[in-house]
């Protein structure tokens, strides 16, 4: 992708090059740039790459470029943040690289803390604590906190698979030697950062996490002004197909870099579990509940291809994927459009063919064993009738239970009320009198 450098930075040998993709962020870009200009670490090169903005953002960053010698301004046709970061990498002169989204904010000591850790520990990647914020409050990121991502110290991706829960490029400092030949894929815009960060982790070998807040992610509150990270809920199919493409790229990298077969099996399971639970599931549910028939068909066909690409060991260690394909979907089966149901059945058949007895027993130990059995029968018979029968039986049971509640329980309450009135009139009142 062609780009043009409009203003060059005058720093010859910066310690850090901070790369900022800029696209229609006129309401936020001042805060982001000011947070970089106010860093306590000196000799920072700020690279602002405009990605075809149309709201005045380009003019805004040009003004900063005219006023500050350490700012570089580049411009490209609209191609997404991945390409903007790639172009920024081509321009960067710093010993270390940092990525900053154009609506986020860095605490003033963030780059100094990470730079000092990188120099002291001699590692390829430094990470730290990230928080989300809006106009009212800030909070720790649940996935990071729950998985132990914040735990400080020296790590590797193989020994610390919790690092798979921080695959965003921005809350990190990279040694330029590690990432100078890595690029973000230009064919996808959602989860395009996963292959980049995974390869950086694997090439760096050693990662160090500092026990400090080094990044503030903005949670945009205006529904009409969503960030790319919020596209999953607003346009789930765009997310879904990009995430599937990202999985294929990342899985290939794991196979390339991890030579120990036992370690490879484990990290592949950890990676797929994380992606399916946190990325695929929200997009999948959005398509399932709101997608049209054609979109649902594409999704189920993509799932079938994904299952087909998995070996038996991988598939049978992905409990979250198995639950999603079986009872999670069967419980929502009525949302599947008539035309898309054969596509779901084909994916379901392949899933049950790959299930080993242990995985099937785990599914049967869930809260929905009858739904799991219905799916199994449907797969064996190549017919959706067992699923229909299960849903009808469940609905009938619910209707009978509701009718019992309304008729029997209601009448029982009346009887109790009458008995109390009888007791009051015939026994309690005369006795009191």
C-alpha positions in Angstrom: 0.0 0.0 0.0 1.4 3.4 -1.0 1.9 6.0 1.6 3.4 9.5 1.6 5.4 11.1 4.4 4.1 14.7 4.7 6.2 15.8 7.7 9.4 14.0 8.8 10.5 13.6 12.4 13.8 15.3 13.1 14.9 12.8 15.7 17.8 10.8 14.4 17.9 8.0 16.9 14.7 7.9 19.0 14.4 5.5 21.9 10.8 4.7 21.1 8.7 5.1 17.9 5.0 5.5 18.9 2.8 4.6 15.8 -0.7 6.0 15.8 -3.2 5.1 13.0 -5.6 8.0 12.5 -9.0 7.7 11.0 -11.9 10.1 11.7 -11.1 10.7 15.4 -11.4 14.5 15.5 -13.1 14.3 18.9 -10.3 12.3 20.5 -7.0 12.8 18.7 -5.9 15.8 20.8 -6.0 13.8 24.1 -4.1 11.0 22.5 -1.3 13.2 21.0 -1.0 15.2 24.2 -0.6 12.1 26.3 2.3 11.1 24.0 3.9 14.6 24.1 3.7 14.6 27.9 5.6 11.3 28.4 8.4 11.5 30.9 10.6 9.5 28.6 12.4 11.8 26.2 13.5 11.1 22.6 10.1 9.7 21.5 9.3 9.7 17.8 5.5 10.1 17.3 4.4 8.7 13.9 0.8 9.7 12.9 -0.5 7.8 9.9 -3.7 9.2 8.5 -5.9 6.5 7.0 -8.0 8.6 4.7 -9.8 10.7 7.3 -12.6 13.0 6.1 -13.6 14.8 9.4 -10.6 17.2 9.8 -8.4 14.7 11.6 -5.7 15.0 9.0 -5.6 18.8 9.2 -5.4 18.4 13.0 -2.4 16.1 13.0 -0.7 18.3 10.3 -1.0 21.2 12.8 0.9 19.1 15.4 3.5 18.1 12.8 4.2 21.7 12.1 4.6 22.5 15.8 6.7 19.6 17.1 10.0 18.3 15.7 9.5 14.8 17.0 6.2 14.2 15.1 6.1 12.5 11.7 2.9 12.8 9.7 2.2 10.3 6.9 -0.9 9.8 4.8 -2.4 6.7 3.0 -5.7 5.9 1.2 -8.2 4.2 3.6 -7.0 0.7 4.2 -7.6 0.1 7.9 -5.4 0.3 11.1 -3.4 -2.8 10.2 -2.0 -1.2 7.0 -1.5 2.1 8.8 0.6 0.3 11.4 2.6 -1.5 8.7 3.4 1.8 7.1 4.4 3.2 10.5 6.7 0.3 11.0 8.4 1.1 7.6 9.0 4.6 8.8 10.0 4.0 12.4 13.6 4.7 13.5 13.3 3.9 17.3 15.0 1.1 19.1 11.6 0.1 20.4 8.1 0.3 18.9 4.8 1.2 20.6 1.4 1.1 19.0 -1.3 3.6 20.3 -4.8 3.8 19.0 -6.0 7.3 18.2 -8.7 7.5 20.8 -6.7 6.0 23.7 -4.5 7.6 26.4 -1.1 6.7 27.8 -0.3 7.5 31.5 2.6 10.0 31.5 5.2 7.4 32.7 4.0 4.5 30.5 6.8 4.5 27.9 9.5 5.2 30.5 8.4 2.3 32.7 8.3 -0.1 29.7 11.6 1.2 28.2 13.5 0.8 31.5 12.1 -2.7 31.9 13.0 -3.7 28.4 16.6 -2.4 28.8 17.0 -4.0 32.2 15.5 -7.4 31.4 16.7 -7.6 27.8 13.4 -8.9 26.5 11.7 -8.6 23.1 8.3 -7.6 24.4 7.2 -5.7 27.5 3.6 -5.5 28.6 1.8 -4.0 31.6 -1.6 -3.4 33.2 -4.4 -1.9 31.0 -7.6 -0.3 32.0 -10.8 0.8 30.1 -12.4 4.1 30.7 -15.3 6.3 29.7 -16.5 9.8 30.7 -17.6 8.5 34.1 -15.2 5.9 35.3 -12.3 3.5 34.6 -12.1 -0.2 35.3 -9.8 -3.2 34.9 -10.4 -5.4 31.8 -12.2 -8.5 33.1 -10.5 -11.0 30.7 -7.0 -9.7 31.6 -7.7 -9.7 35.4 -9.5 -13.1 35.5 -6.8 -14.9 33.5 -3.8 -13.4 35.4 -2.5 -11.4 32.5 -1.5 -8.6 35.0 0.9 -10.9 36.9 4.3 -9.3 36.8 7.6 -10.9 35.8 9.3 -12.8 33.0 7.2 -15.0 30.8 7.0 -17.0 27.5 3.9 -17.7 25.5 4.3 -21.5 25.9 4.7 -21.3 29.7 2.2 -18.5 30.1 -0.7 -19.2 27.7 -2.7 -16.5 29.6 -0.8 -14.1 27.4 -3.2 -15.2 24.6 -5.8 -13.0 26.4 -3.9 -9.9 25.6 -3.5 -10.0 21.8 -4.1 -6.3 21.2 -0.9 -4.6 19.9 -1.2 -1.4 21.9 -0.4 -2.1 25.5 3.1 -3.3 24.7 6.6 -2.2 23.9 8.4 -4.2 21.2 12.1 -4.4 20.4 12.2 -3.2 16.8 14.6 -6.1 15.8 11.8 -8.5 16.8 8.9 -6.9 14.8 10.7 -5.1 11.9 9.9 -8.0 9.5 6.4 -8.8 10.9 3.3 -7.2 9.3 -0.4 -7.0 10.1 -2.4 -8.9 7.4 -4.0 -6.4 5.0 -6.9 -8.6 4.0 -8.8 -8.4 7.4 -9.8 -5.6 9.7 -11.1 -7.5 12.8 -8.6 -9.6 14.8 -5.8 -8.6 12.3 -3.6 -7.9 15.3 -3.7 -11.5 16.6 -1.2 -13.0 14.1 1.1 -10.0 14.6 1.2 -10.2 18.4 1.5 -14.0 18.5 4.4 -13.9 16.1 6.0 -11.1 18.2 5.6 -13.2 21.3 7.1 -16.3 19.7 10.1 -14.4 18.0 10.8 -12.5 21.2 10.9 -15.7 23.3 11.0 -13.7 26.5 8.2 -11.3 27.6 8.2 -9.1 30.7 5.1 -7.7 32.4 5.5 -4.6 34.6 3.3 -4.1 37.6 2.1 -0.7 36.5 -0.9 0.8 34.5 0.6 1.6 31.1 -2.4 1.9 28.9 -6.0 3.4 29.0 -8.5 2.0 26.4 -11.4 4.3 25.6 -14.8 2.7 25.6 -16.8 5.0 23.2 -20.3 5.8 24.4 -21.8 7.2 21.2 -23.5 4.4 19.4 -23.0 6.2 16.1 -19.2 6.6 16.7 -18.0 3.1 17.5 -14.4 2.0 17.4 -13.2 -1.0 15.4 -13.1 -3.1 18.5 -16.9 -2.6 18.8 -17.7 -3.9 15.3 -18.3 -7.4 16.6 -21.7 -6.4 18.0 -22.6 -3.9 15.2 -21.7 -6.1 12.2 -21.2 -9.7 13.4 -20.6 -11.3 10.0 -17.8 -9.0 9.1 -16.2 -9.9 12.4 -16.9 -13.6 12.0 -15.3 -14.1 8.6 -12.3 -12.0 9.7 -11.8 -13.9 12.9 -11.9 -17.2 11.0 -9.2 -15.9 8.7 -7.2 -14.7 11.7 -7.4 -18.2 13.3 -6.0 -19.8 10.2 -3.0 -17.4 10.1 -2.3 -17.6 13.8 -2.5 -21.4 13.8 0.0 -21.6 11.0 2.4 -19.4 13.0 2.1 -21.7 16.1 2.9 -24.7 13.9 5.9 -22.8 12.4 7.5 -21.6 15.6 6.6 -24.3 18.2 8.7 -27.3 17.4 8.0 -29.4 20.5 4.9 -31.5 19.5 3.5 -31.7 23.1 3.9 -27.9 23.6 2.3 -27.3 20.2 -0.8 -29.4 21.0 -1.3 -27.5 24.2 -0.8 -24.0 22.9 -3.1 -24.7 20.0 -5.9 -25.8 22.4 -5.3 -22.8 24.6 -5.4 -20.5 21.6 -8.6 -21.9 20.0 -10.4 -22.0 23.3 -9.6 -18.3 23.9 -10.6 -17.2 20.4 -13.8 -19.2 20.3 -15.0 -18.1 23.7 -14.1 -14.4 23.5 -14.3 -13.6 19.8 -16.2 -16.2 17.8 -19.1 -16.7 20.3 -20.3 -13.0 20.3 -20.2 -12.8 16.5 -21.8 -16.3 16.1 -24.6 -15.4 18.5 -25.3 -12.1 16.7 -25.6 -14.0 13.3 -27.7 -16.7 14.9 -30.2 -14.4 16.4 -30.3 -11.6 13.8 -28.7 -12.9 10.6 -30.6 -13.6 7.4 -30.6 -17.0 5.7 -27.7 -16.4 3.4 -25.5 -15.1 6.2 -26.3 -18.0 8.4 -25.5 -20.4 5.6 -22.1 -18.8 5.1 -21.4 -19.0 8.9 -22.4 -22.7 9.2 -20.4 -23.6 6.1 -17.4 -21.7 7.5 -17.8 -23.6 10.8 -17.9 -26.9 9.0 -14.7 -26.0 7.2 -13.1 -25.1 10.5 -14.1 -28.4 12.1 -12.8 -30.3 9.1 -9.4 -28.6 9.4 -9.0 -29.6 13.0 -7.4 -32.9 14.0 -9.2 -35.2 16.5 -7.0 -34.2 19.4 -7.6 -30.5 18.9 -11.4 -30.7 18.4 -11.9 -33.0 21.4 -10.1 -30.6 23.7 -12.3 -27.7 22.7 -15.2 -28.1 25.1 -16.4 -24.5 24.4 -16.6 -25.2 20.7 -18.5 -28.4 21.2 -21.0 -26.8 23.5 -21.5 -23.9 21.0 -22.2 -26.3 18.1 -24.5 -28.6 20.1 -26.9 -27.5 22.9 -26.1 -23.7 22.6 -27.3 -23.7 19.0 -30.1 -26.3 19.6 -31.5 -24.1 22.4 -31.7 -21.3 19.8 -32.7 -23.5 16.9 -35.9 -21.6 16.1 -33.8 -18.6 15.2 -32.1 -20.5 12.3 -33.8 -19.6 9.1 -35.4 -22.6 7.3 -33.1 -22.3 4.3 -30.0 -22.4 6.6 -31.0 -25.5 8.7 -29.4 -28.0 6.3 -26.1 -26.2 6.5 -26.3 -26.4 10.3 -27.1 -30.1 10.1 -24.0 -30.7 7.9 -21.8 -28.9 10.5 -23.5 -30.8 13.3 -22.9 -34.2 11.6 -19.2 -33.6 11.2 -19.0 -32.4 14.8 -20.5 -35.6 16.2 -18.4 -37.7 13.9 -15.3 -36.2 15.5 -16.5 -36.4 19.1 -14.8 -39.1 21.1 -16.7 -40.9 23.9 -15.1 -38.8 26.6 -16.1 -35.5 25.0 -19.6 -36.8 24.4 -19.9 -37.8 28.1 -18.8 -34.3 29.1 -21.6 -32.8 27.0 -24.1 -35.2 28.5 -23.0 -34.1 31.9 -24.1 -30.5 31.1 -27.4 -29.0 32.0 -28.8 -30.0 28.6 -28.2 -33.8 28.1 -31.5 -34.3 26.2 -30.5 -31.5 23.7 -27.1 -33.2 23.3 -28.8 -36.6 22.6 -31.2 -34.9 20.2 -28.3 -33.5 18.3 -26.6 -36.9 18.2 -29.7 -38.5 16.8 -30.1 -35.8 14.2 -26.5 -36.3 13.1 -26.9 -40.0 12.8 -30.2 -39.9 10.9 -29.2 -36.9 8.8 -32.5 -35.4 9.9 -33.6 -32.4 12.0 -36.6 -34.3 13.3 -35.0 -35.3 16.6 -34.2 -31.7 17.3 -37.8 -30.7 16.5 -39.1 -33.5 18.7 -37.0 -32.4 21.6 -38.0 -28.8 21.3 -41.7 -29.8 21.1 -41.5 -32.0 24.1 -39.7 -29.2 26.0 -42.4 -26.7 25.0 -45.2 -29.1 26.0 -43.7 -29.7 29.4 -43.3 -26.0 29.9 -46.9 -25.4 28.9 -48.2 -28.2 31.2 -46.1 -26.8 34.0 -47.4 -23.3 33.4 -51.0 -24.6 33.3 -50.6 -26.4 36.5 -49.2 -23.3 38.1 -52.1 -21.2 37.0 -54.9 -23.7 37.8 -53.9 -25.9 40.7 -51.7 -23.5 42.6 -54.1 -20.6 42.1 -57.0 -22.7 43.4 -54.9 -24.0 46.3 -54.3 -20.4 47.4 -58.0 -19.7 47.2 -58.7 -22.7 49.5 -56.1 -21.6 51.9 -57.7 -18.1 51.9 -61.1 -19.6 52.5 -59.9 -21.8 55.4 -58.3 -18.8 57.0 -61.5 -16.8 56.7 -63.5 -19.7 58.2 -61.0 -19.9 61.1 -61.3 -16.2 61.7 -65.2 -16.1 61.6 -66.0 -19.3 63.5 -63.2 -19.7 66.0 -60.9 -16.7 66.5 -63.5 -13.9 66.6 -65.9 -15.6 69.0 -63.0 -16.6 71.3 -61.7 -13.0 71.3 -65.2 -11.7 72.0 
